[in-house]
Amino acid sequence: MAFFTSKIGVAVLVLAGIGLGAGATFGVMRLLTPSATAAAAAPAPTPVKARPIFFSDLPGIVVSIPPQPNTPSTSYVDIDMQFATYDAKALENFNAVLPIIKADIISLLMSQTSGELQDQAVRAKVIASCLEIANNVLKQNGMANGAPPFNAAYITNLVIQD
């Protein structure tokens, strides 16, 4: 027992403890981290190609509307919209039939009241209907085959005057 109480014995025990601790740490790190071959075997994620988004403008439409159902048209709505697409050709086609699209949207707005247009749910339905109008007019005129050319519509200005 004299060996463990001497300075050399204590130093040997301390060095052995440090060696065991370092070895255990290295072993745990080696077991818990993935190997380089496993990382190299995993396929790299493919980057997503960004597609440019194009917008076509539907300039200010001003329509007289009634404030409530079955009342005279004493209010008006002024609305600007934009339609989004990934197809640059759709912009040219949109401009070619813009008067038809605009007339259909005016008819849609004239069926609304100023009270209804202040409701967010009604505005969402109007946006969806305007998008459908634009896509249908292009399709009916032979300017859209397959998927709809426009994928979103946005109200960029809305003024409701009672």
ABEGO torsion letter per residue (X at the ends): XAAAABAAAAAAAAAAAAAAAAAAAAAAAAAABBBAAAAAABBBBBBBBBBBBBBBBBBBBBBBBBABBGBBBABBBBBBBBBBBABAAAAAAAAAAAAAAAAAAAAAAAABBAAAAABAAAAAAAAAAAAAAAAAAAAAAGABBEBBABABBBBABBBBBX
